[in-house]
Amino acid sequence: MADTRRILLVEDDPRVAAMIADMLEEADYAVDGPYGTLADGMAALAKHFPAGAVLDLTLQDSDAGLLADDLDNYGIPYIFCSGAAHHAVIGAHPDAPVIAKPTDMRHLVTTLDRLVH
């Protein structure tokens, strides 16, 4: 069963990951991560089912597509957080909100709140 406050954070830029983690923690979420690779994010998902996830589209070793597929399969909501406006993963997951970084980061928590509550 998912922890109702645990959010999986998969972001490979340490500065952006720290900023997102701080935002989530200030909103009383428990942050699982950050994880910088697809493999680490997938392993974390298998270990602890989160209430939701924040995913960078492009990671050190791949993109977040396979992880988004798994989250869809488990019914876990997620947000893409990316500097890329157009990406194949977005097209494959059209229902997932996309937060543009850094310009729309202020909407991250409110968007996540809508998804997980």
N, C-alpha and C positions, 0 to 999 in steps of 0.2 A: 504494500500500500504506500502511496506517495505521502511524503511529509508535506503538509499544507503550506509551509513557508520556505521550503528548500527550492532554490533556483539554480539550475545548472548554468554555469557561465563558461562559454567556449570562445575565447578571444586570444589571438596570438601577439597582439601589441601590448606589452606590459603596462605602458602608461594608460592606454584606453581601458585595459582590464581593471586596473586599480581604480580608475574613475567610475566605471560601471559598478564594481564591487562596493565602493563607498556609497553610491546612490542607493543600491539595493539594501545595504545594511542600515542606512539611515531610514529606510522605509520598513524596517523590521523583517526583512527577508534574511534567511540563512543562505549564504552563498556557497555553493559547491563548485570550487574552482578558484581561479580561472585555469582552464586547460587550453594549451596552445596548439594542440594537434587533433585531428579527427580521431585517431586511435585512442588518445587519452580521454577525449569526450565520450566516445562510445563505451570505453571501459567504465567510466564514471556512471553513465546511464545504467549499465548492467548491474552495477553495485548498489546504487541508490536511486530509486525512482523519484524524480523531483516533481514538484507541483507545476513547474514551468521551466522554460529555458530561454537564454539569450545567446544567440549564435552569430558569430562573425561569419560572413559568407566565404571569405577566402582565408584559409589557414596555412600554416607552415607546410603541411604535407598534402593538402588536397583542398576541396571545398566542403561545405557543411551539408551537402545533399544527402548523403547516406544517413547521417545523424538525424536530419529532418524527416527522412523516411521512417526511421525507427520511432521517433517521437510521434509521428502521425499514427503509426501502427498501435502504439500504446495509448493514444488519445491524450497525450501530454501537449498542452499549448506551448508555443514558442514564438519568439520575435527574432527576425533577422536584423542585425545591426551592422551596417556596412557603409563604406564610402563609395561603393559601386552602385550606380542607379539602375544599371541593366546587368543581369546575370542570369544564366540558364537555370540556376537553382530557384530563383524567384519565380520564373515561369512555371517550373514544376510544382511549386507550392504557392499558388496564387492567393490562398486564404490567410497566409501568414503575414502579419504586419511587418513592414520594413521601416526601421528607424535609420535615417541618414546620419552618419557620424561625420563630423561633430555637430552639424547644424541643428538636428532635431533631438539631441540627447535629452533635452529637458522633458520630452514626452515619454521617455522610456518607462518610468515607474507607473505613470497613469495608464499607459497601454497595457503593461503587464498586469496591473491590478484588475483591469477589465477582463483579461483572459483567464486569470486563475481564481476569480471570486464569483 
